[in-house]
Amino acid sequence: MIRPFPVRRVVTYCGLSIFYLCLLLPVVWLVLSSFRNSDSVQSGRLVPAWSDLTAQNYGQAFQISNFVTYMVNSCVIAFTVMILTVFLGSLGAYALSRFALKGKKLFMMAALLPQFFPYVLVLIPFYVLMSSLNLVDSHVGIILTHTSLTLPFALWMLTGYFDAIPKELDQAALIDGCSRLGVLFRILYPVAIPGLVVAGFFAFVVSWGDYLFVSILSQSNATQTLPIGLQTFMSSLEVQWGLITAGTVLAIVPTVIFFSIVQRRLVSGLTAGAVK
């Protein structure tokens, strides 16, 4: 028996191939341009000549005096924001999920409401607040700012995860002599790992890629991060495209590595959240 030609499947895969080609083309161009000099990038050719390819851009990027400092600052700030967001968000989500609180829905709406406004509207209030606390140009000020931006999302999502966990598990642990914090860390945390991973990855990505708040709160090389540090490759007379693309690739690599590590947990967490 001759099977009919799978027209629908072929059309579907062709469409997906075109979509992913358009999606990955800028990334491929970015990586390829990081191995080209500025003259080759400005020539307008998408495919460079073999003689134009060089790895000097990466070496020059690390030779710049503060590039390593920018990368270290980004790692310290992003990982600290991730830990604070997961920890504080899980504590708040546990309270909202397990205790009968008056005005619970109003509180959750108020926590999420600032996310609907552009960040530029709260930029000046954040600067005034951090200035009054003497936290401008400090890692602590940037970390607290990023945590306040990512905490509402983590609070909402983790509350939904904890609501889906039967309360009978809490009661059984309390009867066995476990404390409230013990219930959270020993019972709920292992069950809600996918949700914790999603919240942590979201906080990491937001903090790692932030430019707006760091550009205001950071006023010296000691606290500047990679998005700000890439400005050092530009001047009023010259834009070093090779160094910019190489620095951008170096800034993307930690996020890609982190994503590859938590990929399974991240996908399962997003899927479970969609089902809920």
GULUM-413628 format. One record per residue (C-alpha): residue in three letters; x, y, z. Coordinates in steps of 0.05 Angstrom, whole numbers, plus 5000, padded with zeros to 4 digits. Layout:
! residues N
AlaXYZ
...
//
This chain:
! residues 276
Met500050005000
Ile502850674979
Arg502751195034
Pro500351895015
Phe505552435011
Pro505752795079
Val504553495053
Arg502353775119
Arg508553515155
Val513153775101
Val509954465103
Thr510354475179
Tyr517754295181
Cys519354795125
Gly515755345163
Leu519455175228
Ser526055145191
Ile524955845162
Phe522756105230
Tyr528955845266
Leu533456075210
Cys530856785218
Leu531456715294
Leu538656455293
Leu541356885236
Pro542857495280
Val546457035331
Val550556715276
Trp552357405248
Leu554357635318
Val558957045331
Leu561857095261
Ser563057845268
Ser566757735333
Phe572257405292
Arg572657985242
Asn576258655246
Ser572359305245
Asp573959445171
Ser571258765152
Val564858865192
Gln563659555161
Ser564759295091
Gly557559045090
Arg559158335069
Leu555157805107
Val560257255092
Pro567357485106
Ala573457265068
Trp577756735102
Ser583457245109
Asp578857705149
Leu577857205205
Thr581957305268
Ala581557145343
Gln585057775364
Asn578558115386
Tyr577757635445
Gly584957735466
Gln584258485462
Ala577758465501
Phe581158125560
Gln587058595556
Ile582659195568
Ser583959405639
Asn576959335669
Phe573658805627
Val574958245677
Thr572358695733
Tyr565958815693
Met564958065685
Val566257925758
Asn561358465779
Ser556058175733
Cys556957475761
Val556857705834
Ile550758155825
Ala546757665782
Phe547957055826
Thr546457445890
Val540057715860
Met538057015839
Ile539156735910
Leu535557315943
Thr529657275895
Val528756525905
Phe529556555980
Leu525157165993
Gly520056965940
Ser519356265969
Leu518356536040
Gly512957016016
Ala509756495972
Tyr509555996029
Ala506056506074
Leu501056696020
Ser499655966003
Arg499055666072
Phe496256216117
Ala489356546114
Leu491357276107
Lys486557856100
Gly487458246036
Lys491557686004
Lys489057805933
Leu489758555941
Phe496958475965
Met498758025906
Met495658515857
Ala499459095889
Ala505958695885
Leu504958555811
Leu502359245792
Pro509159585784
Gln510959075731
Phe505859395684
Phe509560065683
Pro515960215643
Tyr522160185686
Val524060885665
Leu518261155707
Val521260875771
Leu528461025754
Ile528861695790
Pro525161455853
Phe530060865857
Tyr535961335850
Val533261805904
Leu531961215951
Met538760915941
Ser542061605948
Ser538461726015
Leu541061046039
Asn548161186014
Leu547860585968
Val549260935902
Asp555460645867
Ser555260015910
His553959285896
Val548759265951
Gly544659825919
Ile544659485851
Ile542958805881
Leu537159085921
Thr534459455860
His534758835816
Thr531658405870
Ser525758885876
Leu524758815801
Thr524758055800
Leu521457895866
Pro514058015845
Phe514557505789
Ala517756985835
Leu512457125888
Trp506757015840
Met509456395807
Leu511856045871
Thr505156175904
Gly501855795849
Tyr506755215857
Phe505755185932
Asp498155205924
Ala498654575881
Ile502354195935
Pro497553835983
Lys497254156052
Glu496953456082
Leu504453416071
Asp505454016116
Gln500853736169
Ala504353066170
Ala511153406177
Leu508653856233
Ile505853256270
Asp512752926265
Gly515753536300
Cys518153936239
Ser518054686245
Arg514955156194
Leu521655316162
Gly523254576164
Val516854436125
Leu518954956073
Phe526054726065
Arg525253976073
Ile518253846044
Leu516254405995
Tyr523054585966
Pro524453885937
Val517553845907
Ala517754555878
Ile524754525848
Pro522254665776
Gly518755295800
Leu524855515840
Val529255415778
Val524655825734
Ala524456395785
Gly532056375794
Phe533456365720
Phe528756945708
Ala532157355763
Phe539157185736
Val537457385664
Val534158045686
Ser540058235730
Trp545358005680
Gly542458405622
Asp540259035659
Tyr543159675631
Leu538260215653
Phe538860185728
Val546260015729
Ser547660615685
Ile544661065738
Leu546660715803
Ser553760545781
Gln558661125778
Ser565460785777
Asn568960185746
Ala568559815812
Thr561059705805
Gln559859715730
Thr557459085696
Leu558458795626
Pro552759175591
Ile555859825615
Gly562959585603
Leu561559475529
Gln561160235522
Thr568660265532
Phe569359985461
Met566160605432
Ser568561315428
Ser566261955394
Leu570961815336
Glu570961065329
Val566560455342
Gln570659825350
Trp565659335322
Gly570258735328
Leu571258855403
Ile563959005414
Thr561558365382
Ala566957955419
Gly564958275485
Thr557658135470
Val559057405457
Leu563057355522
Ala557157675558
Ile552257165528
Val556456545544
Pro555056515619
Thr547556555606
Val547955995555
Ile552055555602
Phe547155685659
Phe541255525614
Ser544454875591
Ile545454665664
Val538254805686
Gln534854655619
Arg531054035642
Arg528554355706
Leu526854995669
Val522654645615
Ser518954225666
Gly517754835709
Leu514955245651
Thr510554655629
Ala507854545699
Gly506355285705
Ala502655275639
Val498354685661
Lys496555035726
//
